[in-house]
Amino acid sequence: MIKRHSDVVLEITAHDPDTIENDLNTAVEIAREHAVREHRHGILVTQHGFTRYTVAISRDVPYGQTLERRELPGSSQAKTESDC
């Protein structure tokens, strides 16, 4: 399930890997379309748990890039970078 909090923040909640992957891809595409229209900021994908993620337009991410971050209880935060 994708829940839109605003034009720049989408929340994904799902319990099976296929749904998570599909919903994340859809949310990233929605965010990418918005970022391209604005010509600024990149996309930040954050994993908050095994079934909950957010996809957001972020001023902390350079335009044209997507960063992934984990905020899982008890684990160190990891960031990986990829092109939009």
PDB file of N, CA, C and O in Angstrom:
ATOM      1  N   MET A   1       0.839  -1.167   0.000  1.00  0.00           N
ATOM      2  CA  MET A   1       0.000   0.000   0.000  1.00  0.00           C
ATOM      3  C   MET A   1       0.894   1.244   0.000  1.00  0.00           C
ATOM      4  O   MET A   1       1.842   1.333   0.780  1.00  0.00           O
ATOM      5  N   ILE A   2       0.590   2.186  -0.867  1.00  0.00           N
ATOM      6  CA  ILE A   2       1.302   3.451  -0.905  1.00  0.00           C
ATOM      7  C   ILE A   2       0.381   4.519  -0.338  1.00  0.00           C
ATOM      8  O   ILE A   2      -0.735   4.713  -0.819  1.00  0.00           O
ATOM      9  N   LYS A   3       0.859   5.208   0.685  1.00  0.00           N
ATOM     10  CA  LYS A   3       0.094   6.288   1.304  1.00  0.00           C
ATOM     11  C   LYS A   3       0.828   7.592   1.023  1.00  0.00           C
ATOM     12  O   LYS A   3       1.989   7.752   1.401  1.00  0.00           O
ATOM     13  N   ARG A   4       0.160   8.508   0.369  1.00  0.00           N
ATOM     14  CA  ARG A   4       0.781   9.787   0.007  1.00  0.00           C
ATOM     15  C   ARG A   4       0.560  10.783   1.147  1.00  0.00           C
ATOM     16  O   ARG A   4      -0.575  11.114   1.489  1.00  0.00           O
ATOM     17  N   HIS A   5       1.676  11.256   1.731  1.00  0.00           N
ATOM     18  CA  HIS A   5       1.597  12.263   2.788  1.00  0.00           C
ATOM     19  C   HIS A   5       1.610  13.668   2.201  1.00  0.00           C
ATOM     20  O   HIS A   5       1.047  14.595   2.783  1.00  0.00           O
ATOM     21  N   SER A   6       2.250  13.823   1.052  1.00  0.00           N
ATOM     22  CA  SER A   6       2.298  15.092   0.338  1.00  0.00           C
ATOM     23  C   SER A   6       2.855  14.797  -1.047  1.00  0.00           C
ATOM     24  O   SER A   6       3.053  13.635  -1.400  1.00  0.00           O
ATOM     25  N   ASP A   7       3.108  15.828  -1.827  1.00  0.00           N
ATOM     26  CA  ASP A   7       3.718  15.603  -3.139  1.00  0.00           C
ATOM     27  C   ASP A   7       5.155  15.105  -3.016  1.00  0.00           C
ATOM     28  O   ASP A   7       5.726  14.590  -3.976  1.00  0.00           O
ATOM     29  N   VAL A   8       5.729  15.263  -1.834  1.00  0.00           N
ATOM     30  CA  VAL A   8       7.145  14.922  -1.706  1.00  0.00           C
ATOM     31  C   VAL A   8       7.438  13.786  -0.729  1.00  0.00           C
ATOM     32  O   VAL A   8       8.601  13.418  -0.565  1.00  0.00           O
ATOM     33  N   VAL A   9       6.429  13.223  -0.079  1.00  0.00           N
ATOM     34  CA  VAL A   9       6.643  12.103   0.847  1.00  0.00           C
ATOM     35  C   VAL A   9       5.580  11.034   0.607  1.00  0.00           C
ATOM     36  O   VAL A   9       4.380  11.300   0.670  1.00  0.00           O
ATOM     37  N   LEU A  10       6.055   9.817   0.331  1.00  0.00           N
ATOM     38  CA  LEU A  10       5.151   8.675   0.159  1.00  0.00           C
ATOM     39  C   LEU A  10       5.585   7.577   1.128  1.00  0.00           C
ATOM     40  O   LEU A  10       6.778   7.330   1.304  1.00  0.00           O
ATOM     41  N   GLU A  11       4.617   6.928   1.748  1.00  0.00           N
ATOM     42  CA  GLU A  11       4.906   5.851   2.691  1.00  0.00           C
ATOM     43  C   GLU A  11       4.444   4.525   2.098  1.00  0.00           C
ATOM     44  O   GLU A  11       3.339   4.417   1.566  1.00  0.00           O
ATOM     45  N   ILE A  12       5.309   3.519   2.200  1.00  0.00           N
ATOM     46  CA  ILE A  12       5.001   2.195   1.677  1.00  0.00           C
ATOM     47  C   ILE A  12       4.938   1.224   2.856  1.00  0.00           C
ATOM     48  O   ILE A  12       5.852   1.164   3.679  1.00  0.00           O
ATOM     49  N   THR A  13       3.857   0.476   2.918  1.00  0.00           N
ATOM     50  CA  THR A  13       3.713  -0.577   3.914  1.00  0.00           C
ATOM     51  C   THR A  13       3.255  -1.829   3.186  1.00  0.00           C
ATOM     52  O   THR A  13       2.235  -1.821   2.498  1.00  0.00           O
ATOM     53  N   ALA A  14       4.017  -2.907   3.343  1.00  0.00           N
ATOM     54  CA  ALA A  14       3.662  -4.178   2.692  1.00  0.00           C
ATOM     55  C   ALA A  14       4.331  -5.311   3.449  1.00  0.00           C
ATOM     56  O   ALA A  14       5.302  -5.102   4.177  1.00  0.00           O
ATOM     57  N   HIS A  15       3.803  -6.509   3.271  1.00  0.00           N
ATOM     58  CA  HIS A  15       4.310  -7.649   4.032  1.00  0.00           C
ATOM     59  C   HIS A  15       4.968  -8.725   3.184  1.00  0.00           C
ATOM     60  O   HIS A  15       5.539  -9.668   3.732  1.00  0.00           O
ATOM     61  N   ASP A  16       4.904  -8.609   1.864  1.00  0.00           N
ATOM     62  CA  ASP A  16       5.586  -9.605   1.043  1.00  0.00           C
ATOM     63  C   ASP A  16       6.575  -8.895   0.110  1.00  0.00           C
ATOM     64  O   ASP A  16       6.318  -7.775  -0.332  1.00  0.00           O
ATOM     65  N   PRO A  17       7.690  -9.541  -0.186  1.00  0.00           N
ATOM     66  CA  PRO A  17       8.766  -8.906  -0.959  1.00  0.00           C
ATOM     67  C   PRO A  17       8.335  -8.381  -2.326  1.00  0.00           C
ATOM     68  O   PRO A  17       8.789  -7.310  -2.731  1.00  0.00           O
ATOM     69  N   ASP A  18       7.488  -9.088  -3.041  1.00  0.00           N
ATOM     70  CA  ASP A  18       7.059  -8.638  -4.364  1.00  0.00           C
ATOM     71  C   ASP A  18       6.273  -7.329  -4.289  1.00  0.00           C
ATOM     72  O   ASP A  18       6.482  -6.422  -5.094  1.00  0.00           O
ATOM     73  N   THR A  19       5.375  -7.243  -3.318  1.00  0.00           N
ATOM     74  CA  THR A  19       4.589  -6.022  -3.151  1.00  0.00           C
ATOM     75  C   THR A  19       5.487  -4.864  -2.731  1.00  0.00           C
ATOM     76  O   THR A  19       5.336  -3.748  -3.227  1.00  0.00           O
ATOM     77  N   ILE A  20       6.415  -5.124  -1.821  1.00  0.00           N
ATOM     78  CA  ILE A  20       7.353  -4.084  -1.395  1.00  0.00           C
ATOM     79  C   ILE A  20       8.123  -3.558  -2.606  1.00  0.00           C
ATOM     80  O   ILE A  20       8.212  -2.346  -2.803  1.00  0.00           O
ATOM     81  N   GLU A  21       8.671  -4.445  -3.404  1.00  0.00           N
ATOM     82  CA  GLU A  21       9.454  -4.026  -4.574  1.00  0.00           C
ATOM     83  C   GLU A  21       8.598  -3.229  -5.560  1.00  0.00           C
ATOM     84  O   GLU A  21       9.021  -2.176  -6.036  1.00  0.00           O
ATOM     85  N   ASN A  22       7.420  -3.718  -5.863  1.00  0.00           N
ATOM     86  CA  ASN A  22       6.536  -3.019  -6.808  1.00  0.00           C
ATOM     87  C   ASN A  22       6.114  -1.644  -6.292  1.00  0.00           C
ATOM     88  O   ASN A  22       6.137  -0.657  -7.028  1.00  0.00           O
ATOM     89  N   ASP A  23       5.729  -1.596  -5.012  1.00  0.00           N
ATOM     90  CA  ASP A  23       5.302  -0.319  -4.441  1.00  0.00           C
ATOM     91  C   ASP A  23       6.455   0.675  -4.339  1.00  0.00           C
ATOM     92  O   ASP A  23       6.268   1.868  -4.577  1.00  0.00           O
ATOM     93  N   LEU A  24       7.653   0.189  -3.984  1.00  0.00           N
ATOM     94  CA  LEU A  24       8.816   1.079  -3.937  1.00  0.00           C
ATOM     95  C   LEU A  24       9.139   1.635  -5.324  1.00  0.00           C
ATOM     96  O   LEU A  24       9.409   2.827  -5.470  1.00  0.00           O
ATOM     97  N   ASN A  25       9.112   0.778  -6.329  1.00  0.00           N
ATOM     98  CA  ASN A  25       9.379   1.245  -7.696  1.00  0.00           C
ATOM     99  C   ASN A  25       8.359   2.295  -8.133  1.00  0.00           C
ATOM    100  O   ASN A  25       8.724   3.294  -8.753  1.00  0.00           O
ATOM    101  N   THR A  26       7.086   2.075  -7.815  1.00  0.00           N
ATOM    102  CA  THR A  26       6.042   3.028  -8.159  1.00  0.00           C
ATOM    103  C   THR A  26       6.246   4.351  -7.424  1.00  0.00           C
ATOM    104  O   THR A  26       6.143   5.420  -8.024  1.00  0.00           O
ATOM    105  N   ALA A  27       6.536   4.277  -6.131  1.00  0.00           N
ATOM    106  CA  ALA A  27       6.734   5.489  -5.334  1.00  0.00           C
ATOM    107  C   ALA A  27       7.955   6.273  -5.811  1.00  0.00           C
ATOM    108  O   ALA A  27       7.909   7.501  -5.879  1.00  0.00           O
ATOM    109  N   VAL A  28       9.039   5.585  -6.139  1.00  0.00           N
ATOM    110  CA  VAL A  28      10.236   6.266  -6.640  1.00  0.00           C
ATOM    111  C   VAL A  28       9.928   6.950  -7.967  1.00  0.00           C
ATOM    112  O   VAL A  28      10.398   8.062  -8.208  1.00  0.00           O
ATOM    113  N   GLU A  29       9.157   6.315  -8.819  1.00  0.00           N
ATOM    114  CA  GLU A  29       8.806   6.929 -10.102  1.00  0.00           C
ATOM    115  C   GLU A  29       7.943   8.177  -9.893  1.00  0.00           C
ATOM    116  O   GLU A  29       8.132   9.179 -10.583  1.00  0.00           O
ATOM    117  N   ILE A  30       7.008   8.125  -8.955  1.00  0.00           N
ATOM    118  CA  ILE A  30       6.193   9.296  -8.633  1.00  0.00           C
ATOM    119  C   ILE A  30       7.089  10.425  -8.133  1.00  0.00           C
ATOM    120  O   ILE A  30       6.956  11.568  -8.569  1.00  0.00           O
ATOM    121  N   ALA A  31       8.002  10.103  -7.219  1.00  0.00           N
ATOM    122  CA  ALA A  31       8.921  11.114  -6.686  1.00  0.00           C
ATOM    123  C   ALA A  31       9.837  11.656  -7.782  1.00  0.00           C
ATOM    124  O   ALA A  31      10.098  12.858  -7.837  1.00  0.00           O
ATOM    125  N   ARG A  32      10.318  10.784  -8.640  1.00  0.00           N
ATOM    126  CA  ARG A  32      11.211  11.206  -9.731  1.00  0.00           C
ATOM    127  C   ARG A  32      10.501  12.199 -10.659  1.00  0.00           C
ATOM    128  O   ARG A  32      11.087  13.206 -11.054  1.00  0.00           O
ATOM    129  N   GLU A  33       9.254  11.918 -11.001  1.00  0.00           N
ATOM    130  CA  GLU A  33       8.491  12.827 -11.862  1.00  0.00           C
ATOM    131  C   GLU A  33       8.376  14.210 -11.222  1.00  0.00           C
ATOM    132  O   GLU A  33       8.513  15.227 -11.903  1.00  0.00           O
ATOM    133  N   HIS A  34       8.126  14.245  -9.925  1.00  0.00           N
ATOM    134  CA  HIS A  34       8.024  15.520  -9.212  1.00  0.00           C
ATOM    135  C   HIS A  34       9.381  16.229  -9.185  1.00  0.00           C
ATOM    136  O   HIS A  34       9.449  17.434  -9.425  1.00  0.00           O
ATOM    137  N   ALA A  35      10.448  15.503  -8.900  1.00  0.00           N
ATOM    138  CA  ALA A  35      11.791  16.095  -8.833  1.00  0.00           C
ATOM    139  C   ALA A  35      12.210  16.665 -10.181  1.00  0.00           C
ATOM    140  O   ALA A  35      12.820  17.733 -10.239  1.00  0.00           O
ATOM    141  N   VAL A  36      11.889  15.968 -11.262  1.00  0.00           N
ATOM    142  CA  VAL A  36      12.251  16.435 -12.599  1.00  0.00           C
ATOM    143  C   VAL A  36      11.489  17.714 -12.929  1.00  0.00           C
ATOM    144  O   VAL A  36      12.058  18.628 -13.526  1.00  0.00           O
ATOM    145  N   ARG A  37      10.228  17.796 -12.557  1.00  0.00           N
ATOM    146  CA  ARG A  37       9.443  19.016 -12.794  1.00  0.00           C
ATOM    147  C   ARG A  37      10.041  20.213 -12.066  1.00  0.00           C
ATOM    148  O   ARG A  37      10.053  21.326 -12.591  1.00  0.00           O
ATOM    149  N   GLU A  38      10.538  19.975 -10.851  1.00  0.00           N
ATOM    150  CA  GLU A  38      11.091  21.043 -10.028  1.00  0.00           C
ATOM    151  C   GLU A  38      12.557  21.343 -10.358  1.00  0.00           C
ATOM    152  O   GLU A  38      13.059  22.414 -10.017  1.00  0.00           O
ATOM    153  N   HIS A  39      13.229  20.428 -11.004  1.00  0.00           N
ATOM    154  CA  HIS A  39      14.654  20.572 -11.349  1.00  0.00           C
ATOM    155  C   HIS A  39      15.530  20.855 -10.131  1.00  0.00           C
ATOM    156  O   HIS A  39      16.481  21.634 -10.202  1.00  0.00           O
ATOM    157  N   ARG A  40      15.199  20.218  -9.025  1.00  0.00           N
ATOM    158  CA  ARG A  40      16.028  20.362  -7.832  1.00  0.00           C
ATOM    159  C   ARG A  40      15.734  19.205  -6.892  1.00  0.00           C
ATOM    160  O   ARG A  40      14.687  18.563  -6.977  1.00  0.00           O
ATOM    161  N   HIS A  41      16.642  18.963  -6.031  1.00  0.00           N
ATOM    162  CA  HIS A  41      16.559  17.916  -5.013  1.00  0.00           C
ATOM    163  C   HIS A  41      16.575  16.509  -5.615  1.00  0.00           C
ATOM    164  O   HIS A  41      16.223  16.299  -6.776  1.00  0.00           O
ATOM    165  N   GLY A  42      16.987  15.577  -4.799  1.00  0.00           N
ATOM    166  CA  GLY A  42      17.020  14.186  -5.192  1.00  0.00           C
ATOM    167  C   GLY A  42      15.987  13.398  -4.408  1.00  0.00           C
ATOM    168  O   GLY A  42      15.089  13.970  -3.789  1.00  0.00           O
ATOM    169  N   ILE A  43      16.122  12.081  -4.441  1.00  0.00           N
ATOM    170  CA  ILE A  43      15.138  11.194  -3.820  1.00  0.00           C
ATOM    171  C   ILE A  43      15.819  10.406  -2.706  1.00  0.00           C
ATOM    172  O   ILE A  43      16.910   9.868  -2.896  1.00  0.00           O
ATOM    173  N   LEU A  44      15.178  10.339  -1.552  1.00  0.00           N
ATOM    174  CA  LEU A  44      15.669   9.573  -0.418  1.00  0.00           C
ATOM    175  C   LEU A  44      14.675   8.457  -0.114  1.00  0.00           C
ATOM    176  O   LEU A  44      13.504   8.710   0.168  1.00  0.00           O
ATOM    177  N   VAL A  45      15.164   7.214  -0.176  1.00  0.00           N
ATOM    178  CA  VAL A  45      14.348   6.046   0.162  1.00  0.00           C
ATOM    179  C   VAL A  45      14.840   5.557   1.520  1.00  0.00           C
ATOM    180  O   VAL A  45      16.019   5.239   1.676  1.00  0.00           O
ATOM    181  N   THR A  46      13.947   5.494   2.499  1.00  0.00           N
ATOM    182  CA  THR A  46      14.330   5.093   3.853  1.00  0.00           C
ATOM    183  C   THR A  46      13.548   3.857   4.268  1.00  0.00           C
ATOM    184  O   THR A  46      12.323   3.811   4.162  1.00  0.00           O
ATOM    185  N   GLN A  47      14.285   2.852   4.744  1.00  0.00           N
ATOM    186  CA  GLN A  47      13.654   1.646   5.289  1.00  0.00           C
ATOM    187  C   GLN A  47      13.535   1.850   6.793  1.00  0.00           C
ATOM    188  O   GLN A  47      14.542   2.012   7.483  1.00  0.00           O
ATOM    189  N   HIS A  48      12.305   1.841   7.301  1.00  0.00           N
ATOM    190  CA  HIS A  48      12.047   2.066   8.725  1.00  0.00           C
ATOM    191  C   HIS A  48      11.827   0.754   9.473  1.00  0.00           C
ATOM    192  O   HIS A  48      11.840   0.737  10.704  1.00  0.00           O
ATOM    193  N   GLY A  49      11.632  -0.301   8.774  1.00  0.00           N
ATOM    194  CA  GLY A  49      11.392  -1.615   9.350  1.00  0.00           C
ATOM    195  C   GLY A  49      11.318  -2.597   8.201  1.00  0.00           C
ATOM    196  O   GLY A  49      11.556  -2.230   7.050  1.00  0.00           O
ATOM    197  N   PHE A  50      10.993  -3.826   8.498  1.00  0.00           N
ATOM    198  CA  PHE A  50      10.956  -4.837   7.438  1.00  0.00           C
ATOM    199  C   PHE A  50       9.756  -4.677   6.516  1.00  0.00           C
ATOM    200  O   PHE A  50       9.741  -5.228   5.415  1.00  0.00           O
ATOM    201  N   THR A  51       8.746  -3.924   6.959  1.00  0.00           N
ATOM    202  CA  THR A  51       7.537  -3.771   6.147  1.00  0.00           C
ATOM    203  C   THR A  51       7.178  -2.318   5.872  1.00  0.00           C
ATOM    204  O   THR A  51       6.147  -2.057   5.251  1.00  0.00           O
ATOM    205  N   ARG A  52       8.003  -1.352   6.320  1.00  0.00           N
ATOM    206  CA  ARG A  52       7.654   0.063   6.179  1.00  0.00           C
ATOM    207  C   ARG A  52       8.813   0.877   5.617  1.00  0.00           C
ATOM    208  O   ARG A  52       9.942   0.798   6.101  1.00  0.00           O
ATOM    209  N   TYR A  53       8.509   1.657   4.587  1.00  0.00           N
ATOM    210  CA  TYR A  53       9.494   2.488   3.904  1.00  0.00           C
ATOM    211  C   TYR A  53       8.879   3.854   3.627  1.00  0.00           C
ATOM    212  O   TYR A  53       7.657   3.998   3.583  1.00  0.00           O
ATOM    213  N   THR A  54       9.748   4.870   3.439  1.00  0.00           N
ATOM    214  CA  THR A  54       9.286   6.137   2.902  1.00  0.00           C
ATOM    215  C   THR A  54      10.146   6.496   1.698  1.00  0.00           C
ATOM    216  O   THR A  54      11.329   6.163   1.630  1.00  0.00           O
ATOM    217  N   VAL A  55       9.524   7.179   0.763  1.00  0.00           N
ATOM    218  CA  VAL A  55      10.204   7.713  -0.416  1.00  0.00           C
ATOM    219  C   VAL A  55       9.905   9.207  -0.389  1.00  0.00           C
ATOM    220  O   VAL A  55       8.744   9.613  -0.344  1.00  0.00           O
ATOM    221  N   ALA A  56      10.969  10.032  -0.418  1.00  0.00           N
ATOM    222  CA  ALA A  56      10.770  11.470  -0.277  1.00  0.00           C
ATOM    223  C   ALA A  56      11.710  12.252  -1.175  1.00  0.00           C
ATOM    224  O   ALA A  56      12.828  11.823  -1.460  1.00  0.00           O
ATOM    225  N   ILE A  57      11.233  13.406  -1.615  1.00  0.00           N
ATOM    226  CA  ILE A  57      12.100  14.385  -2.258  1.00  0.00           C
ATOM    227  C   ILE A  57      12.884  15.025  -1.117  1.00  0.00           C
ATOM    228  O   ILE A  57      12.298  15.455  -0.123  1.00  0.00           O
ATOM    229  N   SER A  58      14.213  15.090  -1.259  1.00  0.00           N
ATOM    230  CA  SER A  58      15.037  15.592  -0.164  1.00  0.00           C
ATOM    231  C   SER A  58      16.050  16.622  -0.650  1.00  0.00           C
ATOM    232  O   SER A  58      16.757  16.390  -1.630  1.00  0.00           O
ATOM    233  N   ARG A  59      16.116  17.751   0.033  1.00  0.00           N
ATOM    234  CA  ARG A  59      17.117  18.760  -0.314  1.00  0.00           C
ATOM    235  C   ARG A  59      18.520  18.292   0.066  1.00  0.00           C
ATOM    236  O   ARG A  59      19.508  18.877  -0.380  1.00  0.00           O
ATOM    237  N   ASP A  60      18.617  17.240   0.886  1.00  0.00           N
ATOM    238  CA  ASP A  60      19.911  16.689   1.282  1.00  0.00           C
ATOM    239  C   ASP A  60      20.506  15.764   0.221  1.00  0.00           C
ATOM    240  O   ASP A  60      21.654  15.336   0.338  1.00  0.00           O
ATOM    241  N   VAL A  61      19.726  15.460  -0.804  1.00  0.00           N
ATOM    242  CA  VAL A  61      20.181  14.573  -1.885  1.00  0.00           C
ATOM    243  C   VAL A  61      20.330  15.418  -3.146  1.00  0.00           C
ATOM    244  O   VAL A  61      19.396  16.120  -3.534  1.00  0.00           O
ATOM    245  N   PRO A  62      21.493  15.355  -3.788  1.00  0.00           N
ATOM    246  CA  PRO A  62      21.691  16.149  -5.006  1.00  0.00           C
ATOM    247  C   PRO A  62      20.690  15.767  -6.095  1.00  0.00           C
ATOM    248  O   PRO A  62      20.286  14.611  -6.218  1.00  0.00           O
ATOM    249  N   TYR A  63      20.302  16.773  -6.880  1.00  0.00           N
ATOM    250  CA  TYR A  63      19.390  16.550  -7.998  1.00  0.00           C
ATOM    251  C   TYR A  63      19.940  15.463  -8.915  1.00  0.00           C
ATOM    252  O   TYR A  63      21.128  15.454  -9.237  1.00  0.00           O
ATOM    253  N   GLY A  64      19.073  14.554  -9.330  1.00  0.00           N
ATOM    254  CA  GLY A  64      19.461  13.485 -10.237  1.00  0.00           C
ATOM    255  C   GLY A  64      19.965  12.235  -9.541  1.00  0.00           C
ATOM    256  O   GLY A  64      20.347  11.271 -10.204  1.00  0.00           O
ATOM    257  N   GLN A  65      19.973  12.233  -8.207  1.00  0.00           N
ATOM    258  CA  GLN A  65      20.448  11.063  -7.472  1.00  0.00           C
ATOM    259  C   GLN A  65      19.360  10.508  -6.563  1.00  0.00           C
ATOM    260  O   GLN A  65      18.444  11.218  -6.149  1.00  0.00           O
ATOM    261  N   THR A  66      19.488   9.224  -6.265  1.00  0.00           N
ATOM    262  CA  THR A  66      18.623   8.555  -5.299  1.00  0.00           C
ATOM    263  C   THR A  66      19.518   7.926  -4.244  1.00  0.00           C
ATOM    264  O   THR A  66      20.447   7.188  -4.570  1.00  0.00           O
ATOM    265  N   LEU A  67      19.237   8.218  -2.980  1.00  0.00           N
ATOM    266  CA  LEU A  67      19.966   7.616  -1.870  1.00  0.00           C
ATOM    267  C   LEU A  67      19.036   6.676  -1.120  1.00  0.00           C
ATOM    268  O   LEU A  67      17.840   6.938  -0.993  1.00  0.00           O
ATOM    269  N   GLU A  68      19.592   5.594  -0.632  1.00  0.00           N
ATOM    270  CA  GLU A  68      18.837   4.645   0.179  1.00  0.00           C
ATOM    271  C   GLU A  68      19.432   4.654   1.576  1.00  0.00           C
ATOM    272  O   GLU A  68      20.651   4.691   1.743  1.00  0.00           O
ATOM    273  N   ARG A  69      18.552   4.618   2.590  1.00  0.00           N
ATOM    274  CA  ARG A  69      18.996   4.653   3.975  1.00  0.00           C
ATOM    275  C   ARG A  69      18.170   3.673   4.789  1.00  0.00           C
ATOM    276  O   ARG A  69      16.981   3.477   4.534  1.00  0.00           O
ATOM    277  N   ARG A  70      18.810   3.066   5.764  1.00  0.00           N
ATOM    278  CA  ARG A  70      18.095   2.171   6.689  1.00  0.00           C
ATOM    279  C   ARG A  70      18.059   2.820   8.059  1.00  0.00           C
ATOM    280  O   ARG A  70      19.069   3.322   8.552  1.00  0.00           O
ATOM    281  N   GLU A  71      16.905   2.804   8.656  1.00  0.00           N
ATOM    282  CA  GLU A  71      16.732   3.243  10.034  1.00  0.00           C
ATOM    283  C   GLU A  71      16.033   2.125  10.795  1.00  0.00           C
ATOM    284  O   GLU A  71      14.897   2.276  11.245  1.00  0.00           O
ATOM    285  N   LEU A  72      16.719   1.019  10.930  1.00  0.00           N
ATOM    286  CA  LEU A  72      16.158  -0.129  11.624  1.00  0.00           C
ATOM    287  C   LEU A  72      16.603  -0.101  13.078  1.00  0.00           C
ATOM    288  O   LEU A  72      17.758   0.217  13.362  1.00  0.00           O
ATOM    289  N   PRO A  73      15.721  -0.423  13.990  1.00  0.00           N
ATOM    290  CA  PRO A  73      16.115  -0.467  15.397  1.00  0.00           C
ATOM    291  C   PRO A  73      17.272  -1.441  15.607  1.00  0.00           C
ATOM    292  O   PRO A  73      17.224  -2.584  15.155  1.00  0.00           O
ATOM    293  N   GLY A  74      18.295  -0.979  16.290  1.00  0.00           N
ATOM    294  CA  GLY A  74      19.412  -1.861  16.616  1.00  0.00           C
ATOM    295  C   GLY A  74      20.434  -2.062  15.521  1.00  0.00           C
ATOM    296  O   GLY A  74      21.338  -2.882  15.685  1.00  0.00           O
ATOM    297  N   SER A  75      20.331  -1.346  14.401  1.00  0.00           N
ATOM    298  CA  SER A  75      21.337  -1.505  13.343  1.00  0.00           C
ATOM    299  C   SER A  75      21.943  -0.152  13.022  1.00  0.00           C
ATOM    300  O   SER A  75      21.342   0.892  13.275  1.00  0.00           O
ATOM    301  N   SER A  76      23.135  -0.187  12.465  1.00  0.00           N
ATOM    302  CA  SER A  76      23.761   1.061  12.057  1.00  0.00           C
ATOM    303  C   SER A  76      23.116   1.521  10.755  1.00  0.00           C
ATOM    304  O   SER A  76      22.677   0.708   9.942  1.00  0.00           O
ATOM    305  N   GLN A  77      23.066   2.841  10.573  1.00  0.00           N
ATOM    306  CA  GLN A  77      22.479   3.375   9.341  1.00  0.00           C
ATOM    307  C   GLN A  77      23.432   3.158   8.184  1.00  0.00           C
ATOM    308  O   GLN A  77      24.632   3.406   8.301  1.00  0.00           O
ATOM    309  N   ALA A  78      22.903   2.702   7.084  1.00  0.00           N
ATOM    310  CA  ALA A  78      23.700   2.503   5.874  1.00  0.00           C
ATOM    311  C   ALA A  78      23.101   3.306   4.755  1.00  0.00           C
ATOM    312  O   ALA A  78      21.881   3.339   4.595  1.00  0.00           O
ATOM    313  N   LYS A  79      23.943   3.958   3.973  1.00  0.00           N
ATOM    314  CA  LYS A  79      23.467   4.703   2.809  1.00  0.00           C
ATOM    315  C   LYS A  79      24.144   4.151   1.570  1.00  0.00           C
ATOM    316  O   LYS A  79      25.345   3.884   1.568  1.00  0.00           O
ATOM    317  N   THR A  80      23.374   3.988   0.540  1.00  0.00           N
ATOM    318  CA  THR A  80      23.930   3.639  -0.749  1.00  0.00           C
ATOM    319  C   THR A  80      23.405   4.655  -1.740  1.00  0.00           C
ATOM    320  O   THR A  80      22.344   5.246  -1.538  1.00  0.00           O
ATOM    321  N   GLU A  81      24.147   4.854  -2.802  1.00  0.00           N
ATOM    322  CA  GLU A  81      23.811   5.901  -3.761  1.00  0.00           C
ATOM    323  C   GLU A  81      23.594   5.293  -5.130  1.00  0.00           C
ATOM    324  O   GLU A  81      24.295   4.361  -5.523  1.00  0.00           O
ATOM    325  N   SER A  82      22.620   5.821  -5.856  1.00  0.00           N
ATOM    326  CA  SER A  82      22.419   5.418  -7.235  1.00  0.00           C
ATOM    327  C   SER A  82      21.895   6.602  -8.026  1.00  0.00           C
ATOM    328  O   SER A  82      21.382   7.563  -7.451  1.00  0.00           O
ATOM    329  N   ASP A  83      22.023   6.534  -9.330  1.00  0.00           N
ATOM    330  CA  ASP A  83      21.524   7.607 -10.183  1.00  0.00           C
ATOM    331  C   ASP A  83      20.022   7.492 -10.349  1.00  0.00           C
ATOM    332  O   ASP A  83      19.475   6.389 -10.333  1.00  0.00           O
ATOM    333  N   CYS A  84      19.351   8.622 -10.510  1.00  0.00           N
ATOM    334  CA  CYS A  84      17.897   8.642 -10.751  1.00  0.00           C
ATOM    335  C   CYS A  84      17.576   8.063 -12.096  1.00  0.00           C
ATOM    336  O   CYS A  84      16.407   7.994 -12.476  1.00  0.00           O
TER     337      CYS A  84
END
